[in-house]
Amino acid sequence: MELNLQRSGPWIGAGGLFVMLWLVVSTVLYAPWWGIALHLVVLAAFIPLLRRWSREDPPRAALVPVLAFGAWVAINAVGIFALHWP
């Protein structure tokens, strides 16, 4: 069985963004309300990227959750180390 990212790439990307939504919601354990709002805005910014890459280059759409995870880690790092989230 062969992985066909031409067909499954956009679905992998969409599923990955739903996993990222779960991670964003779980940051309510330590982040203030505005930190969660910031996470949601940044996550929402990846939706147009997923839509564009799904049309132009479907295999690349599977990388969108990886980029979103990197943004999540960066926001958390800044929040914890610079803004002193508990």
C-alpha positions as CSV (number, residue, x, y, z in Angstrom):
1,M,0.0,0.0,0.0
2,E,1.4,3.3,-1.1
3,L,0.8,6.7,0.5
4,N,-0.7,9.1,-2.0
5,L,-0.1,12.6,-0.6
6,Q,-1.6,14.0,-3.8
7,R,-5.0,12.9,-2.4
8,S,-4.4,12.6,1.3
9,G,-2.1,15.6,1.9
10,P,-5.0,18.1,2.4
11,W,-6.8,15.7,4.8
12,I,-3.7,15.2,6.8
13,G,-3.2,19.0,7.0
14,A,-6.8,19.5,8.1
15,G,-6.6,16.7,10.7
16,G,-3.4,18.1,12.0
17,L,-4.9,21.6,12.5
18,F,-7.7,20.0,14.6
19,V,-5.0,18.4,16.7
20,M,-3.4,21.8,17.0
21,L,-6.7,23.3,18.1
22,W,-6.7,20.7,20.9
23,L,-3.2,21.8,21.9
24,V,-4.2,25.5,21.9
25,V,-7.3,24.8,24.1
26,S,-5.1,22.8,26.5
27,T,-2.9,25.8,27.1
28,V,-5.7,27.2,29.2
29,L,-4.0,25.3,32.0
30,Y,-1.1,27.8,32.2
31,A,-1.7,30.7,29.8
32,P,-3.8,33.8,30.4
33,W,-7.0,34.4,28.4
34,W,-5.2,36.7,26.0
35,G,-2.6,34.1,25.4
36,I,-5.2,31.7,24.3
37,A,-6.8,34.3,22.1
38,L,-3.3,34.9,20.5
39,H,-2.9,31.2,19.9
40,L,-6.3,31.0,18.2
41,V,-5.6,34.0,16.0
42,V,-2.2,32.5,14.9
43,L,-3.8,29.1,14.4
44,A,-6.6,30.7,12.3
45,A,-3.9,32.3,10.1
46,F,-2.8,28.8,9.0
47,I,-6.3,28.0,7.5
48,P,-5.8,30.1,4.3
49,L,-2.3,28.6,3.9
50,L,-3.8,25.1,4.1
51,R,-6.5,26.1,1.5
52,R,-3.9,27.5,-0.9
53,W,-1.5,24.7,-0.6
54,S,-4.3,22.1,-0.9
55,R,-5.1,23.6,-4.4
56,E,-1.6,24.4,-5.6
57,D,0.5,21.5,-4.2
58,P,-1.5,19.0,-2.2
59,P,1.5,17.0,-0.8
60,R,2.8,20.2,0.8
61,A,-0.5,20.7,2.6
62,A,0.5,18.0,5.0
63,L,3.3,20.3,6.4
64,V,0.9,23.0,7.6
65,P,0.4,21.4,11.0
66,V,4.1,21.1,11.5
67,L,4.4,24.9,10.9
68,A,1.5,25.5,13.2
69,F,3.2,23.4,15.9
70,G,6.3,25.5,15.5
71,A,4.3,28.7,16.0
72,W,2.6,27.1,19.1
73,V,6.0,26.3,20.6
74,A,7.3,29.8,19.8
75,I,4.4,31.5,21.4
76,N,4.6,29.3,24.5
77,A,8.3,29.9,24.8
78,V,7.9,33.7,24.6
79,G,5.0,33.5,27.0
80,I,6.7,31.4,29.6
81,F,10.2,32.8,29.5
82,A,9.5,36.5,28.7
83,L,6.0,37.1,29.9
84,H,6.3,34.8,33.0
85,W,3.2,32.7,32.4
86,P,2.9,30.3,35.3
